[in-house]
């Protein structure tokens, strides 16, 4: 078989194996990415494998330069690529993309044992304490919101509220007479009944 026929067969196999797998991504017919680990996991990493023209007789290009791997130190990345290159040497001449992805999944803990997730940035005191000047007027969210209203909206709001911007006492009270009339109609009790 020629290299192109081997690549076509492996491409078909990869598509069928990883169909529906969110971790696998086909960048082109000769370039693939696989995320090892869950999306929020700090020890997750992304491997990119690109085939050369003579692959699988020659080794594929293995890269960890994806943006996803920015939190991983270059020493850890080089270590992972070196270990994957060892697996490439063993499998040279055969379809190995699936094998490399599975090898990385199986040895994930070993690959990432020297990786230290980035600690959250320390918050400095200047970020916590806010200094206020005595001349600064207190800002009100209601005032900011009111300034963004249209003229008609402001007029409606002014009609419903008093000069302080508060609704008058009893604005949501229920009129007892109206409620009694509705209940009389609903239950069939005559209006003249002194119930």
N, C-alpha and C positions, 0 to 999 in steps of 0.2 A: 504494500500500500504506500501511496505517496503521502507526503506530509500534509497536503491539503485535504486528502480523504480522511486521514486520522483526525485532523482538526474538525472537520464537518461532523464526524461521528461523535467526537467528544462534546462538541457544541450541542448537538441534539440530546445527548445524555445529560448534560448539565441543565439544559432547559427543562427536561422532564423531571429530574431529581429535585431541583430547587423551585419548581412551579409553586407559587403562592408563599414562598419563604421570604419574609420581609428583610432578612439579613443579607440575602443575595441580590446583587445588582449587576446586570450585563451592561457595561459601558459601550461596548462595540462587539462585533462577532469574535474579536480576538483579545478582549480586555474585560476583566471581571473584578468585582469587589465583593468581599464578604465581611460582615461585621461579626466579630467573635465576642459574645457576651450581650447582655441586654442593653437597651438604649440608655438608661439612666445609670448604669453601672460605671463607677470610676475606673475600673480595671478592664473595661471593654476597649477593643481596638479594631482597626479596619485594615484588612490586607487587600492589596491590589495585585493581581497577576495578569501580565500581558504576554501573549504568545509571540514568538519571533516567527519569521517566514518558514524556518525549518523545524519548528517545534513539532513533535516531541523528541526528535533526535538531538536537539540543542535545548539547553535549559530555558525556561520562561523568565521573564523579568519580574522580580518580586519587589514591590514598593510599599512603604508605609508612610508616604509623604502626604497623605490625605489630611485635610483640615481637621477631620474627626480625631486624629492622633496628636494634635497640638499639645495636649497636656502630658504626653508621654515624653520622657527624656530621650535624647538621641542615642544614649548608650543602650537603653532598653530596646529601642527600635532596631539598632544594629545587631543586638543579641538575638532578637526574634528572627530577623532576616537571615542571620548566619545559621541558626538552627533549621530554618526552612530550606536553606541551600544544601544542608547536609541531607535532608530528606529528598531533595531534587536529585542529588548524585545517586542515591539508591534507586530511584524510579526512572532514571534517564532512559529514553527510548519507549516509554509507555505513557498513556494518558494519565496525567498526574494532578490536574487542577483540583478535582474532587478530593483526591488523597491529601493534598496539601491543606485544603480547607479543614478537612476532618482531623488531620494531624494537629493543626493549630487549635481546634476546638478541644481536642483531648488533652493537650499540654498547656492550656491557657494559664492555669495557676502557676505552673513552672516558669512560663515565659514572663509573667508579670510579678514574680516574687520580689524583684528589686524595685518595682515601680512604687513610688510614693505619691498618692493623689495630692494634688495641690490643695493646701489648706485655704479656707476662706480668708480673704484679705482682712487684716486686723483693722478694726474701726478706731480711728484716732479720736482723742478727746475733742478736738476742734470740730469734728463732724457731729458729735453728740450734743455739745452745748451750743446753743444759739444765743448770740449776744444781741440784746435789744437796746436801742437808744431811747432815752426818755421822751424825745420829741416825736417818736414814731406813733402814728395813730393806729389803733387796733383795726385790723381788717376783718370784715364780716363776710362770711360766705353768702349770706342772704343778699347783701348789697351787691356783691359781684354778680350773683344770679339775676337780680332785679335789673341790673344795667344791661343785661343781654336780652331782655324781653322787648318785644315790639310795643309800639304805642298803645295799640288796642289791648294787648295783654296786660300792660301796666294799668290801664283804665279799669279793666275787669277786676284786677287784683285790688285796686284802690276802693272799688265799690264794695268788695267783700270784707275788707279789713279796716281797722281804725287807723289813727295817725301813727301808731307804733308798729304797724304791720301785723297786728294780731287780729284774729277773728273775734267778733263780739261774743259775749257770754250767751250761751244757749243756741249757737248757730246750728248745732246738730241735734237739738232736742226734737222729740216727736210730739206732734199735736195730738193730744189724747182724744179729742172729739173726732178727728178724722180717722183715727185708728178704730174707735168704737163703731163708727158708721161702716167701715169696711168689714169688721167682724160680724156685724149684724147682717150685712148682705151675704156674707159667706156662709153663715150658719142658718139663715132663714128666720131669724128672730125678728119680729116686727119692731120698727123704730120707736113706736110709742110705748113699748114695754119698759117699765121702770126697773129693769133688771140690774 
